[in-house]
Amino acid sequence: MTSVGRFYLLTISLLSIGWIWLLYNQYNSHIAKGRTLCFVRNITGYPCPACGTTNSVEEILGGRYQSALHINPLGYVAIAALVLLPLIIGVDIISGRRMMYSIYTNFDNTMKQRPVLLVAVLLLLLINWIWNLYKM
Amino acid sequence: MDQQKVDMYIMSNSKFFEAHQIPMLRDMLLQADDSKFLALQTANTKDPTTMIIISLLAGGLGVDRFMLGETGMGIAKLLTCGGFGIWTIIDWFVIMGRTRELNMQKVQMALV
């Protein structure tokens, strides 16, 4: 499989797992509560920067935007990705273009060419992580 | 480059590349100019064994992908709790091959 094919397979798999995990949490909240797929949390007991995203997305879907922001602001990024990326992939599949792949390569190149931007993103995630640890 | 130099390089760096790439790499190096040797030495190739250790320890945070220079993938892995834990496991098996693949690309870039 070409690298583009592998990229699409990875993206589609991640989006499918994301949606399945979200729906599983929505409809089986009594079983899923407190469970996580996160390796860092399962092994160390401490949350990773993205821990709490599922709860945050559920709060957004429930209309409790303030609470979502408090649980993990990454929930907003996650819901945007879960809604927009399938649309872009759908357009790519229908039209045969590689819009999603070019967005990714542009993002990757920008991050490599402008280390300041990468450091800013990582710093924001670090602050979010520290906040996540503090909220424990 | 002369044959002795090329063979020395291949002997000391063979684990950095896929076995099926070695004959092609040898041909490329033999055809390359002597002045490329310094660029080859500083090509920033990564050790696949180091990468598997990093993947096992910090793969959940995407550190392995960041180290390979795949920044976009690293951020995606970091933002999804290591790809919901599943990508982390897949990477334990994939990362050594990916490292060797990228090492070959880096060497090809250095020889251009």
gemmi code that builds the backbone of each chain (N, CA, C; Angstrom):
import gemmi

chains = {
    "A": [
        ("MET", (0.845, -1.203, 0.000), (0.000, 0.000, 0.000), (0.884, 1.260, 0.000)),
        ("THR", (0.494, 2.254, -0.746), (1.299, 3.479, -0.801), (1.171, 4.248, 0.521)),
        ("SER", (2.050, 5.242, 0.691), (1.997, 6.005, 1.946), (0.699, 6.803, 2.049)),
        ("VAL", (0.168, 7.247, 0.888), (-1.108, 7.976, 0.899), (-2.236, 7.038, 1.340)),
        ("GLY", (-2.225, 5.831, 0.807), (-3.234, 4.822, 1.173), (-3.181, 4.517, 2.660)),
        ("ARG", (-1.949, 4.368, 3.175), (-1.776, 4.076, 4.598), (-2.292, 5.232, 5.451)),
        ("PHE", (-2.032, 6.453, 4.961), (-2.481, 7.646, 5.697), (-4.013, 7.656, 5.803)),
        ("TYR", (-4.683, 7.375, 4.657), (-6.152, 7.382, 4.671), (-6.694, 6.263, 5.555)),
        ("LEU", (-6.039, 5.106, 5.507), (-6.467, 3.974, 6.343), (-6.365, 4.353, 7.813)),
        ("LEU", (-5.243, 4.984, 8.167), (-5.026, 5.400, 9.556), (-6.071, 6.418, 9.995)),
        ("THR", (-6.304, 7.424, 9.142), (-7.262, 8.485, 9.494), (-8.669, 7.912, 9.642)),
        ("ILE", (-9.074, 7.079, 8.673), (-10.429, 6.511, 8.731), (-10.565, 5.621, 9.974)),
        ("SER", (-9.524, 4.826, 10.274), (-9.576, 3.959, 11.462), (-9.710, 4.781, 12.726)),
        ("LEU", (-8.892, 5.833, 12.842), (-8.932, 6.659, 14.054), (-10.293, 7.330, 14.228)),
        ("LEU", (-10.844, 7.838, 13.104), (-12.156, 8.497, 13.178), (-13.247, 7.499, 13.556)),
        ("SER", (-13.159, 6.271, 12.990), (-14.167, 5.253, 13.311), (-14.082, 4.895, 14.787)),
        ("ILE", (-12.845, 4.673, 15.283), (-12.695, 4.325, 16.704), (-13.227, 5.474, 17.574)),
        ("GLY", (-12.926, 6.709, 17.154), (-13.391, 7.875, 17.895), (-14.901, 7.906, 18.010)),
        ("TRP", (-15.584, 7.715, 16.878), (-17.056, 7.741, 16.883), (-17.635, 6.571, 17.667)),
        ("ILE", (-17.047, 5.361, 17.469), (-17.551, 4.178, 18.186), (-17.393, 4.373, 19.699)),
        ("TRP", (-16.220, 4.865, 20.089), (-15.941, 5.098, 21.508), (-16.916, 6.118, 22.100)),
        ("LEU", (-17.191, 7.154, 21.317), (-18.107, 8.205, 21.778), (-19.526, 7.660, 21.947)),
        ("LEU", (-19.986, 6.900, 20.934), (-21.341, 6.345, 20.991), (-21.453, 5.315, 22.115)),
        ("TYR", (-20.384, 4.519, 22.289), (-20.366, 3.516, 23.361), (-20.510, 4.213, 24.714)),
        ("ASN", (-19.808, 5.327, 24.857), (-19.872, 6.084, 26.105), (-21.231, 6.718, 26.317)),
        ("GLN", (-21.861, 7.157, 25.193), (-23.176, 7.811, 25.290), (-24.246, 6.822, 25.750)),
        ("TYR", (-24.212, 5.601, 25.160), (-25.309, 4.658, 25.401), (-25.018, 3.635, 26.490)),
        ("ASN", (-23.755, 3.523, 26.918), (-23.431, 2.596, 27.997), (-22.671, 3.331, 29.089)),
        ("SER", (-23.121, 4.517, 29.417), (-22.349, 5.347, 30.341), (-22.149, 4.664, 31.693)),
        ("HIS", (-23.093, 3.796, 32.106), (-22.950, 3.125, 33.398), (-21.784, 2.118, 33.379)),
        ("ILE", (-21.510, 1.524, 32.198), (-20.390, 0.567, 32.096), (-19.092, 1.330, 31.821)),
        ("ALA", (-19.216, 2.308, 30.897), (-18.004, 2.981, 30.417), (-17.430, 3.979, 31.421)),
        ("LYS", (-18.219, 4.378, 32.398), (-17.766, 5.439, 33.315), (-16.455, 5.048, 34.014)),
        ("GLY", (-15.504, 5.960, 33.942), (-14.219, 5.723, 34.610), (-13.265, 4.872, 33.807)),
        ("ARG", (-13.743, 4.297, 32.690), (-12.846, 3.482, 31.862), (-12.165, 4.359, 30.827)),
        ("THR", (-10.956, 3.982, 30.471), (-10.243, 4.768, 29.470), (-9.381, 3.864, 28.603)),
        ("LEU", (-9.173, 4.313, 27.352), (-8.306, 3.565, 26.449), (-6.878, 4.092, 26.545)),
        ("CYS", (-6.700, 5.166, 27.335), (-5.400, 5.841, 27.377), (-4.345, 4.987, 28.082)),
        ("PHE", (-3.228, 4.792, 27.386), (-2.135, 3.974, 27.916), (-1.487, 4.618, 29.129)),
        ("VAL", (-1.242, 5.932, 28.992), (-0.541, 6.659, 30.059), (-1.332, 6.552, 31.357)),
        ("ARG", (-2.640, 6.770, 31.260), (-3.481, 6.747, 32.456), (-3.598, 5.332, 33.030)),
        ("ASN", (-3.747, 4.347, 32.143), (-3.899, 2.972, 32.612), (-2.641, 2.462, 33.293)),
        ("ILE", (-1.477, 2.913, 32.829), (-0.226, 2.409, 33.397), (0.230, 3.242, 34.599)),
        ("THR", (0.235, 4.559, 34.415), (0.789, 5.395, 35.489), (-0.272, 5.883, 36.480)),
        ("GLY", (-1.514, 5.926, 36.033), (-2.561, 6.451, 36.906), (-2.742, 7.955, 36.783)),
        ("TYR", (-1.797, 8.584, 36.074), (-1.893, 10.027, 35.861), (-2.480, 10.304, 34.477)),
        ("PRO", (-3.299, 11.343, 34.326), (-3.891, 11.610, 33.005), (-2.871, 12.151, 32.004)),
        ("CYS", (-3.100, 11.888, 30.720), (-2.266, 12.453, 29.653), (-2.887, 13.801, 29.242)),
        ("PRO", (-2.242, 14.571, 28.363), (-2.814, 15.877, 28.005), (-4.225, 15.796, 27.424)),
        ("ALA", (-4.555, 14.673, 26.768), (-5.853, 14.583, 26.090), (-6.904, 13.862, 26.931)),
        ("CYS", (-6.544, 13.396, 28.131), (-7.523, 12.681, 28.959), (-8.673, 13.611, 29.336)),
        ("GLY", (-9.883, 13.086, 29.252), (-11.058, 13.901, 29.566), (-11.753, 14.403, 28.319)),
        ("THR", (-11.147, 14.134, 27.149), (-11.735, 14.626, 25.899), (-13.121, 14.016, 25.661)),
        ("THR", (-13.280, 12.713, 25.953), (-14.582, 12.060, 25.739), (-15.665, 12.751, 26.574)),
        ("ASN", (-15.362, 12.957, 27.855), (-16.340, 13.632, 28.727), (-16.637, 15.033, 28.213)),
        ("SER", (-15.582, 15.704, 27.763), (-15.746, 17.064, 27.267), (-16.669, 17.092, 26.046)),
        ("VAL", (-16.462, 16.141, 25.121), (-17.310, 16.076, 23.913), (-18.764, 15.793, 24.311)),
        ("GLU", (-18.953, 14.909, 25.290), (-20.314, 14.605, 25.749), (-20.994, 15.837, 26.330)),
        ("GLU", (-20.201, 16.645, 27.060), (-20.746, 17.886, 27.633), (-21.142, 18.857, 26.526)),
        ("ILE", (-20.301, 18.933, 25.472), (-20.621, 19.820, 24.336), (-21.925, 19.361, 23.682)),
        ("LEU", (-22.048, 18.035, 23.460), (-23.254, 17.501, 22.829), (-24.486, 17.745, 23.711)),
        ("GLY", (-24.260, 17.810, 25.029), (-25.361, 18.075, 25.960), (-25.647, 19.559, 26.129)),
        ("GLY", (-24.842, 20.395, 25.462), (-25.075, 21.845, 25.511), (-24.425, 22.530, 26.698)),
        ("ARG", (-23.636, 21.796, 27.499), (-22.988, 22.408, 28.673), (-21.561, 22.839, 28.301)),
        ("TYR", (-21.485, 23.965, 27.591), (-20.219, 24.392, 26.993), (-19.171, 24.806, 28.032)),
        ("GLN", (-19.605, 25.455, 29.099), (-18.675, 25.896, 30.153), (-18.005, 24.693, 30.810)),
        ("SER", (-18.837, 23.725, 31.140), (-18.353, 22.515, 31.808), (-17.372, 21.758, 30.893)),
        ("ALA", (-17.699, 21.740, 29.586), (-16.817, 21.078, 28.612), (-15.449, 21.733, 28.607)),
        ("LEU", (-15.443, 23.045, 28.652), (-14.193, 23.803, 28.644), (-13.389, 23.509, 29.904)),
        ("HIS", (-14.100, 23.317, 31.010), (-13.419, 23.049, 32.267), (-12.830, 21.634, 32.284)),
        ("ILE", (-13.565, 20.655, 31.743), (-13.073, 19.263, 31.757), (-11.830, 19.141, 30.888)),
        ("ASN", (-11.912, 19.537, 29.642), (-10.735, 19.561, 28.761), (-11.056, 20.369, 27.499)),
        ("PRO", (-10.369, 21.482, 27.300), (-10.664, 22.318, 26.117), (-10.446, 21.573, 24.792)),
        ("LEU", (-9.684, 20.470, 24.854), (-9.432, 19.710, 23.620), (-10.705, 19.054, 23.078)),
        ("GLY", (-11.748, 19.010, 23.896), (-13.024, 18.475, 23.438), (-13.540, 19.236, 22.222)),
        ("TYR", (-13.302, 20.550, 22.191), (-13.744, 21.373, 21.050), (-12.975, 21.008, 19.781)),
        ("VAL", (-11.655, 20.746, 19.959), (-10.825, 20.314, 18.815), (-11.325, 18.954, 18.329)),
        ("ALA", (-11.614, 18.067, 19.300), (-12.040, 16.701, 18.955), (-13.362, 16.717, 18.199)),
        ("ILE", (-14.334, 17.496, 18.673), (-15.651, 17.503, 18.001), (-15.523, 18.104, 16.601)),
        ("ALA", (-14.659, 19.133, 16.469), (-14.444, 19.719, 15.136), (-13.837, 18.674, 14.203)),
        ("ALA", (-12.852, 17.917, 14.709), (-12.204, 16.883, 13.887), (-13.185, 15.767, 13.542)),
        ("LEU", (-13.987, 15.346, 14.539), (-14.932, 14.235, 14.315), (-16.014, 14.593, 13.301)),
        ("VAL", (-16.346, 15.881, 13.197), (-17.391, 16.285, 12.255), (-16.784, 16.649, 10.891)),
        ("LEU", (-15.697, 17.445, 10.903), (-15.155, 17.967, 9.639), (-14.357, 16.934, 8.837)),
        ("LEU", (-13.498, 16.167, 9.539), (-12.620, 15.242, 8.800), (-13.375, 14.180, 7.988)),
        ("PRO", (-14.455, 13.563, 8.543), (-15.202, 12.616, 7.697), (-15.771, 13.280, 6.445)),
        ("LEU", (-16.168, 14.561, 6.561), (-16.711, 15.271, 5.393), (-15.624, 15.424, 4.321)),
        ("ILE", (-14.415, 15.838, 4.776), (-13.306, 16.025, 3.826), (-12.943, 14.689, 3.174)),
        ("ILE", (-12.882, 13.628, 3.996), (-12.544, 12.302, 3.453), (-13.628, 11.848, 2.468)),
        ("GLY", (-14.886, 12.127, 2.817), (-15.997, 11.783, 1.926), (-15.851, 12.460, 0.569)),
        ("VAL", (-15.520, 13.753, 0.592), (-15.320, 14.504, -0.662), (-14.157, 13.893, -1.443)),
        ("ASP", (-13.067, 13.542, -0.715), (-11.897, 12.931, -1.360), (-12.254, 11.617, -2.054)),
        ("ILE", (-13.055, 10.799, -1.355), (-13.430, 9.490, -1.919), (-14.295, 9.681, -3.166)),
        ("ILE", (-15.244, 10.617, -3.079), (-16.163, 10.826, -4.215), (-15.432, 11.454, -5.402)),
        ("SER", (-14.638, 12.504, -5.110), (-14.027, 13.236, -6.229), (-12.663, 12.690, -6.664)),
        ("GLY", (-12.085, 11.792, -5.821), (-10.778, 11.223, -6.172), (-9.624, 12.177, -5.916)),
        ("ARG", (-9.883, 13.283, -5.191), (-8.812, 14.220, -4.860), (-8.096, 13.773, -3.584)),
        ("ARG", (-7.036, 14.511, -3.217), (-6.311, 14.164, -1.994), (-6.259, 15.368, -1.062)),
        ("MET", (-7.435, 15.942, -0.813), (-7.511, 17.161, -0.013), (-6.991, 16.931, 1.409)),
        ("MET", (-7.454, 15.830, 2.012), (-7.080, 15.511, 3.401), (-5.562, 15.337, 3.523)),
        ("TYR", (-4.986, 14.632, 2.560), (-3.539, 14.376, 2.583), (-2.757, 15.671, 2.398)),
        ("SER", (-3.261, 16.543, 1.515), (-2.529, 17.800, 1.306), (-2.655, 18.720, 2.524)),
        ("ILE", (-3.812, 18.664, 3.213), (-3.952, 19.437, 4.460), (-2.919, 18.947, 5.476)),
        ("TYR", (-2.798, 17.612, 5.586), (-1.845, 17.034, 6.534), (-0.407, 17.425, 6.186)),
        ("THR", (-0.031, 17.278, 4.906), (1.363, 17.590, 4.527), (1.661, 19.084, 4.719)),
        ("ASN", (0.667, 19.939, 4.419), (0.848, 21.375, 4.658), (1.079, 21.657, 6.139)),
        ("PHE", (0.256, 21.022, 6.979), (0.367, 21.203, 8.430), (1.736, 20.725, 8.916)),
        ("ASP", (2.132, 19.544, 8.432), (3.424, 18.946, 8.815), (4.588, 19.852, 8.409)),
        ("ASN", (4.532, 20.352, 7.159), (5.615, 21.213, 6.671), (5.667, 22.533, 7.431)),
        ("THR", (4.476, 23.106, 7.710), (4.443, 24.368, 8.460), (5.088, 24.183, 9.831)),
        ("MET", (4.761, 23.058, 10.476), (5.311, 22.793, 11.809), (6.836, 22.632, 11.751)),
        ("LYS", (7.316, 22.037, 10.650), (8.766, 21.812, 10.520), (9.493, 23.113, 10.178)),
        ("GLN", (8.850, 23.922, 9.321), (9.509, 25.153, 8.883), (9.439, 26.256, 9.941)),
        ("ARG", (8.404, 26.212, 10.771), (8.270, 27.242, 11.814), (8.262, 26.586, 13.194)),
        ("PRO", (9.453, 26.334, 13.723), (9.522, 25.674, 15.037), (8.815, 26.466, 16.139)),
        ("VAL", (8.711, 27.802, 15.943), (8.039, 28.642, 16.953), (6.580, 28.186, 17.118)),
        ("LEU", (5.955, 27.886, 15.973), (4.561, 27.452, 15.979), (4.418, 26.108, 16.709)),
        ("LEU", (5.366, 25.212, 16.422), (5.348, 23.888, 17.053), (5.530, 24.024, 18.559)),
        ("VAL", (6.490, 24.867, 18.950), (6.747, 25.069, 20.384), (5.507, 25.665, 21.052)),
        ("ALA", (4.830, 26.602, 20.352), (3.616, 27.220, 20.907), (2.532, 26.162, 21.132)),
        ("VAL", (2.337, 25.290, 20.124), (1.323, 24.226, 20.247), (1.666, 23.293, 21.405)),
        ("LEU", (2.954, 22.887, 21.467), (3.369, 21.964, 22.520), (3.268, 22.621, 23.903)),
        ("LEU", (3.547, 23.922, 23.956), (3.455, 24.652, 25.218), (2.005, 24.703, 25.703)),
        ("LEU", (1.082, 24.968, 24.754), (-0.343, 24.984, 25.101), (-0.785, 23.621, 25.636)),
        ("LEU", (-0.296, 22.555, 24.957), (-0.653, 21.208, 25.392), (-0.057, 20.909, 26.772)),
        ("LEU", (1.160, 21.431, 27.012), (1.818, 21.232, 28.307), (1.027, 21.925, 29.419)),
        ("ILE", (0.581, 23.145, 29.116), (-0.223, 23.885, 30.107), (-1.515, 23.120, 30.394)),
        ("ASN", (-2.124, 22.588, 29.302), (-3.347, 21.799, 29.432), (-3.092, 20.540, 30.274)),
        ("TRP", (-1.913, 19.958, 30.089), (-1.545, 18.746, 30.838), (-1.411, 19.061, 32.331)),
        ("ILE", (-0.706, 20.174, 32.606), (-0.519, 20.567, 34.008), (-1.883, 20.834, 34.651)),
        ("TRP", (-2.761, 21.495, 33.909), (-4.122, 21.765, 34.389), (-4.865, 20.445, 34.633)),
        ("ASN", (-4.682, 19.500, 33.697), (-5.310, 18.177, 33.804), (-4.849, 17.460, 35.073)),
        ("LEU", (-3.546, 17.544, 35.348), (-2.987, 16.898, 36.542), (-3.513, 17.579, 37.806)),
        ("TYR", (-3.655, 18.898, 37.738), (-4.132, 19.691, 38.859), (-5.598, 19.352, 39.186)),
        ("LYS", (-6.387, 19.070, 38.103), (-7.821, 18.797, 38.275), (-8.102, 17.411, 38.864)),
        ("MET", (-7.075, 16.548, 38.852), (-7.262, 15.150, 39.283), (-7.944, 15.016, 40.637)),
    ],
    "B": [
        ("MET", (32.649, 6.784, -4.324), (33.371, 6.402, -3.107), (34.069, 5.070, -3.333)),
        ("ASP", (35.202, 4.899, -2.670), (35.898, 3.625, -2.906), (35.229, 2.499, -2.111)),
        ("GLN", (35.448, 1.305, -2.620), (34.722, 0.139, -2.135), (34.928, -0.128, -0.639)),
        ("GLN", (36.173, 0.105, -0.189), (36.497, -0.167, 1.216), (35.669, 0.727, 2.163)),
        ("LYS", (35.599, 1.982, 1.778), (34.837, 2.956, 2.578), (33.354, 2.568, 2.630)),
        ("VAL", (32.814, 2.204, 1.472), (31.396, 1.842, 1.373), (31.116, 0.600, 2.214)),
        ("ASP", (31.977, -0.406, 2.089), (31.770, -1.640, 2.854), (31.863, -1.388, 4.350)),
        ("MET", (32.781, -0.522, 4.725), (32.920, -0.165, 6.145), (31.632, 0.498, 6.651)),
        ("TYR", (31.112, 1.425, 5.835), (29.874, 2.126, 6.223), (28.723, 1.130, 6.351)),
        ("ILE", (28.612, 0.234, 5.385), (27.495, -0.721, 5.398), (27.624, -1.691, 6.577)),
        ("MET", (28.858, -2.128, 6.855), (29.046, -3.060, 7.982), (28.638, -2.423, 9.303)),
        ("SER", (29.019, -1.161, 9.478), (28.719, -0.530, 10.770), (27.297, 0.016, 10.855)),
        ("ASN", (26.607, 0.144, 9.726), (25.264, 0.735, 9.763), (24.163, -0.166, 9.212)),
        ("SER", (24.469, -1.448, 9.012), (23.485, -2.297, 8.320), (22.162, -2.405, 9.076)),
        ("LYS", (22.179, -2.344, 10.402), (20.916, -2.497, 11.155), (20.019, -1.259, 11.042)),
        ("PHE", (20.551, -0.177, 10.482), (19.767, 1.038, 10.301), (18.862, 0.961, 9.071)),
        ("PHE", (19.092, -0.059, 8.230), (18.334, -0.150, 6.969), (17.702, -1.521, 6.817)),
        ("GLU", (16.647, -1.578, 5.972), (16.010, -2.860, 5.676), (16.995, -3.720, 4.895)),
        ("ALA", (16.954, -5.040, 5.144), (17.915, -5.935, 4.498), (17.830, -5.849, 2.974)),
        ("HIS", (16.599, -5.723, 2.453), (16.452, -5.687, 0.995), (16.948, -4.381, 0.374)),
        ("GLN", (17.195, -3.372, 1.224), (17.676, -2.082, 0.700), (19.204, -2.035, 0.616)),
        ("ILE", (19.876, -2.950, 1.302), (21.345, -2.888, 1.402), (22.038, -2.940, 0.025)),
        ("PRO", (21.663, -3.883, -0.859), (22.359, -3.901, -2.172), (22.185, -2.585, -2.941)),
        ("MET", (20.964, -2.023, -2.884), (20.707, -0.748, -3.577), (21.529, 0.374, -2.949)),
        ("LEU", (21.587, 0.356, -1.607), (22.354, 1.377, -0.883), (23.828, 1.295, -1.261)),
        ("ARG", (24.335, 0.053, -1.375), (25.745, -0.148, -1.715), (26.040, 0.428, -3.112)),
        ("ASP", (25.158, 0.140, -4.058), (25.326, 0.680, -5.417), (25.311, 2.203, -5.415)),
        ("MET", (24.353, 2.763, -4.652), (24.240, 4.228, -4.575), (25.514, 4.843, -4.015)),
        ("LEU", (26.036, 4.221, -2.952), (27.238, 4.764, -2.312), (28.456, 4.646, -3.215)),
        ("LEU", (28.544, 3.536, -3.951), (29.693, 3.339, -4.860), (29.696, 4.393, -5.973)),
        ("GLN", (28.482, 4.746, -6.416), (28.380, 5.737, -7.490), (28.552, 7.176, -6.986)),
        ("ALA", (28.345, 7.366, -5.674), (28.387, 8.734, -5.128), (29.807, 9.277, -5.089)),
        ("ASP", (29.886, 10.617, -5.074), (31.178, 11.282, -5.023), (31.764, 11.181, -3.610)),
        ("ASP", (33.097, 11.241, -3.509), (33.762, 11.134, -2.207), (33.373, 12.263, -1.255)),
        ("SER", (33.066, 13.417, -1.835), (32.733, 14.588, -1.009), (31.411, 14.403, -0.243)),
        ("LYS", (30.613, 13.388, -0.657), (29.314, 13.165, -0.004), (29.458, 12.410, 1.316)),
        ("PHE", (30.672, 11.933, 1.607), (30.846, 11.070, 2.783), (30.514, 11.802, 4.078)),
        ("LEU", (30.896, 13.065, 4.158), (30.624, 13.856, 5.367), (29.107, 14.033, 5.540)),
        ("ALA", (28.441, 14.356, 4.418), (26.981, 14.518, 4.462), (26.318, 13.214, 4.903)),
        ("LEU", (26.879, 12.100, 4.453), (26.353, 10.777, 4.799), (26.506, 10.516, 6.297)),
        ("GLN", (27.671, 10.895, 6.838), (27.938, 10.694, 8.264), (27.022, 11.540, 9.146)),
        ("THR", (26.606, 12.694, 8.601), (25.779, 13.601, 9.418), (24.305, 13.555, 8.994)),
        ("ALA", (23.896, 12.444, 8.391), (22.518, 12.353, 7.863), (21.447, 12.193, 8.942)),
        ("ASN", (21.825, 12.168, 10.205), (20.872, 12.090, 11.318), (19.963, 10.863, 11.240)),
        ("THR", (20.573, 9.723, 10.950), (19.788, 8.484, 10.937), (19.531, 8.050, 12.378)),
        ("LYS", (18.384, 7.390, 12.573), (17.999, 6.975, 13.926), (18.171, 5.466, 14.097)),
        ("ASP", (18.529, 5.068, 15.308), (18.702, 3.649, 15.612), (17.329, 3.009, 15.878)),
        ("PRO", (16.949, 1.988, 15.094), (15.630, 1.372, 15.300), (15.452, 0.799, 16.708)),
        ("THR", (16.533, 0.315, 17.332), (16.415, -0.245, 18.688), (16.052, 0.856, 19.698)),
        ("THR", (16.695, 2.008, 19.545), (16.363, 3.142, 20.419), (14.904, 3.529, 20.226)),
        ("MET", (14.465, 3.522, 18.955), (13.094, 3.951, 18.668), (12.064, 3.004, 19.285)),
        ("ILE", (12.356, 1.693, 19.279), (11.369, 0.757, 19.864), (11.301, 0.960, 21.373)),
        ("ILE", (12.439, 1.279, 22.000), (12.433, 1.531, 23.454), (11.610, 2.793, 23.752)),
        ("ILE", (11.835, 3.833, 22.938), (11.087, 5.077, 23.130), (9.595, 4.842, 22.883)),
        ("SER", (9.292, 4.033, 21.855), (7.893, 3.741, 21.537), (7.221, 2.987, 22.693)),
        ("LEU", (7.959, 2.069, 23.308), (7.391, 1.299, 24.422), (7.157, 2.196, 25.641)),
        ("LEU", (8.094, 3.111, 25.877), (8.003, 3.934, 27.081), (7.120, 5.170, 26.917)),
        ("ALA", (7.268, 5.862, 25.782), (6.576, 7.143, 25.630), (5.745, 7.209, 24.354)),
        ("GLY", (5.431, 6.042, 23.789), (4.638, 6.009, 22.550), (3.250, 6.599, 22.730)),
        ("GLY", (2.707, 6.487, 23.939), (1.376, 7.007, 24.223), (1.288, 8.521, 24.066)),
        ("LEU", (2.439, 9.182, 24.170), (2.453, 10.640, 24.016), (2.972, 11.055, 22.642)),
        ("GLY", (3.243, 10.080, 21.785), (3.672, 10.396, 20.417), (5.135, 10.782, 20.284)),
        ("VAL", (5.922, 10.573, 21.352), (7.333, 10.993, 21.327), (8.108, 10.305, 20.206)),
        ("ASP", (7.788, 9.020, 19.965), (8.473, 8.276, 18.903), (8.286, 8.934, 17.538)),
        ("ARG", (7.056, 9.353, 17.260), (6.772, 9.988, 15.957), (7.445, 11.360, 15.850)),
        ("PHE", (7.460, 12.101, 16.956), (8.137, 13.396, 16.947), (9.618, 13.204, 16.643)),
        ("MET", (10.223, 12.174, 17.251), (11.661, 11.936, 17.058), (12.001, 11.573, 15.623)),
        ("LEU", (11.066, 10.883, 14.969), (11.307, 10.501, 13.567), (11.126, 11.691, 12.625)),
        ("GLY", (10.636, 12.804, 13.155), (10.433, 13.992, 12.323), (9.047, 14.055, 11.724)),
        ("GLU", (8.157, 13.128, 12.156), (6.771, 13.154, 11.656), (5.922, 13.955, 12.659)),
        ("THR", (6.087, 15.281, 12.572), (5.471, 16.158, 13.565), (3.945, 16.063, 13.576)),
        ("GLY", (3.350, 16.041, 12.389), (1.887, 15.971, 12.286), (1.335, 14.722, 12.963)),
        ("MET", (2.004, 13.592, 12.683), (1.585, 12.313, 13.288), (1.765, 12.371, 14.804)),
        ("GLY", (2.864, 12.990, 15.241), (3.147, 13.113, 16.673), (2.048, 13.882, 17.381)),
        ("ILE", (1.645, 14.998, 16.782), (0.585, 15.818, 17.390), (-0.737, 15.046, 17.403)),
        ("ALA", (-1.014, 14.347, 16.278), (-2.255, 13.558, 16.211), (-2.261, 12.482, 17.297)),
        ("LYS", (-1.109, 11.860, 17.510), (-1.014, 10.802, 18.527), (-1.171, 11.388, 19.934)),
        ("LEU", (-0.580, 12.545, 20.122), (-0.657, 13.215, 21.425), (-2.087, 13.647, 21.744)),
        ("LEU", (-2.798, 14.140, 20.716), (-4.153, 14.659, 20.929), (-5.197, 13.563, 21.092)),
        ("THR", (-4.855, 12.324, 20.711), (-5.860, 11.260, 20.780), (-5.516, 10.209, 21.836)),
        ("CYS", (-4.745, 10.601, 22.863), (-4.305, 9.655, 23.906), (-3.596, 8.465, 23.245)),
        ("GLY", (-2.651, 8.744, 22.371), (-1.927, 7.676, 21.678), (-2.834, 6.910, 20.734)),
        ("GLY", (-3.670, 7.639, 19.993), (-4.580, 6.981, 19.033), (-5.474, 5.977, 19.738)),
        ("PHE", (-6.099, 6.417, 20.863), (-6.989, 5.590, 21.689), (-6.273, 4.330, 22.191)),
        ("GLY", (-4.964, 4.436, 22.379), (-4.206, 3.298, 22.906), (-3.888, 2.269, 21.837)),
        ("ILE", (-4.665, 2.285, 20.754), (-4.512, 1.239, 19.733), (-3.333, 1.556, 18.805)),
        ("TRP", (-3.254, 2.821, 18.420), (-2.136, 3.263, 17.553), (-0.803, 3.015, 18.268)),
        ("THR", (-0.804, 3.225, 19.599), (0.413, 2.991, 20.385), (0.874, 1.546, 20.214)),
        ("ILE", (-0.078, 0.612, 20.330), (0.273, -0.815, 20.203), (0.746, -1.110, 18.776)),
        ("ILE", (0.036, -0.578, 17.780), (0.422, -0.814, 16.384), (1.852, -0.296, 16.155)),
        ("ASP", (2.147, 0.882, 16.717), (3.471, 1.477, 16.524), (4.594, 0.651, 17.138)),
        ("TRP", (4.303, -0.116, 18.193), (5.341, -0.983, 18.765), (5.873, -1.932, 17.689)),
        ("PHE", (4.997, -2.341, 16.797), (5.397, -3.295, 15.754), (5.855, -2.608, 14.475)),
        ("VAL", (5.385, -1.400, 14.259), (5.632, -0.713, 12.991), (6.863, 0.194, 13.047)),
        ("ILE", (7.172, 0.710, 14.246), (8.132, 1.818, 14.347), (9.536, 1.461, 13.853)),
        ("MET", (9.977, 0.211, 14.067), (11.340, -0.141, 13.624), (11.449, -0.107, 12.103)),
        ("GLY", (10.433, -0.647, 11.437), (10.416, -0.623, 9.978), (10.345, 0.793, 9.437)),
        ("ARG", (9.511, 1.609, 10.097), (9.342, 3.004, 9.678), (10.660, 3.773, 9.850)),
        ("THR", (11.366, 3.498, 10.960), (12.657, 4.157, 11.200), (13.637, 3.820, 10.084)),
        ("ARG", (13.704, 2.531, 9.722), (14.630, 2.110, 8.660), (14.257, 2.752, 7.327)),
        ("GLU", (12.942, 2.814, 7.065), (12.442, 3.428, 5.825), (12.877, 4.900, 5.754)),
        ("LEU", (12.691, 5.618, 6.876), (13.042, 7.044, 6.905), (14.555, 7.245, 6.870)),
        ("ASN", (15.321, 6.291, 7.475), (16.783, 6.369, 7.406), (17.247, 6.322, 5.953)),
        ("MET", (16.616, 5.424, 5.188), (16.975, 5.287, 3.771), (16.672, 6.595, 3.022)),
        ("GLN", (15.515, 7.191, 3.344), (15.162, 8.472, 2.701), (16.177, 9.550, 3.038)),
        ("LYS", (16.617, 9.583, 4.311), (17.589, 10.596, 4.740), (18.919, 10.411, 4.013)),
        ("VAL", (19.340, 9.159, 3.856), (20.597, 8.879, 3.147), (20.477, 9.284, 1.675)),
        ("GLN", (19.319, 8.967, 1.082), (19.103, 9.359, -0.316), (19.169, 10.872, -0.474)),
        ("MET", (18.583, 11.597, 0.499), (18.626, 13.067, 0.473), (20.072, 13.559, 0.606)),
        ("ALA", (20.832, 12.888, 1.473), (22.217, 13.322, 1.717), (23.076, 13.112, 0.475)),
        ("LEU", (22.734, 12.091, -0.306), (23.560, 11.767, -1.481), (23.198, 12.601, -2.717)),
        ("VAL", (22.063, 13.259, -2.673), (21.625, 14.057, -3.846), (22.557, 15.250, -4.061)),
    ],
}
model = gemmi.Model(1)
for chain_id, residues in chains.items():
    chain = gemmi.Chain(chain_id)
    for i, (resn, *xyz) in enumerate(residues, 1):
        res = gemmi.Residue()
        res.name, res.seqid = resn, gemmi.SeqId(i, " ")
        for name, pos in zip(("N", "CA", "C"), xyz):
            atom = gemmi.Atom()
            atom.name, atom.element = name, gemmi.Element(name[0])
            atom.pos, atom.b_iso = gemmi.Position(*pos), 0.0
            res.add_atom(atom)
        chain.add_residue(res)
    model.add_chain(chain)
structure = gemmi.Structure()
structure.add_model(model)
structure.setup_entities()
